[in-house]
Amino acid sequence: MVPDQISSRTACLIEPFTVGFRAARRSGPKSGEHAIVFGAGTIGIAAAIGLKYFGCDKVMLCDGSDFRLEKAKALGFGICNNSREDLKAAAMEYFGSALSRYGPTGDVDIYIDAAGAQSVLETYQAIGKIESRMVVVAVAAGKRPIDILEMTYSQHALIGSGGYLPEDVQDVMAVMASGTWDIESIITNEYPWEQLPQAIEKASHVEEALNVIIRYGQ
């Protein structure tokens, strides 16, 4: 049962948020750790909130949409438009520095792929510090190459995350009921069900929309 403290608008985000929280949990976050989440969509923002909830000190979201990144920034996260910014430099400035196999890099313990682009895994293997870990929650069709030799020498860990469990639902409801984060702020558009085609079209414009919901009845 959804607690009374959670509005119906916020409640419609419970399912995607549980997926994000599962990804955050799978990363094994520890108090004081740092994290980067690729993808500032609903699941990416949910994962970022989950990481903070589980004890991470600083979390940055990366995306190519300034519109979505501004939503993430308003929630208190660091941001980087990695389509035009140097992510390693941004990470070193925001988190401080640590060592990778190739020299100084950002002091980031956890990376979460909530974007699904092939370049994300390549970026992690290129800049991830020694003994960091990546959780993959966004999947694309087909296989994605992994440099096993690089992963071995850098002591990286690659972790899969799919679906969610009851504990994730409980945590999401607790966070939503607490009001700590303005979760409803990531709902950018609402349409009556009669305008479903327009809603789908709007949701495809990442520089104008983040989460688009459909209203049934009055």
Secondary structure, DSSP 8 states (H G I E B T S, - for coil): ---TTS-HHHHTTHHHHHHHHHHHHHT---TT-EEEEE--SHHHHHHHHHHHHTT-SEEEEE-S-HHHHHHHHHTT-EEE-TTTS-HHHHHHHHH-EEEETTEEEE--SEEEE-S--HHHHHHHHHH--TT-EEEE----SS-----HHHHHHHT-EEEE--S--HHHHHHHHHHHHHTSS-GGGGEEEEEEGGGHHHHHHHHT-TTT-SEEEEE---
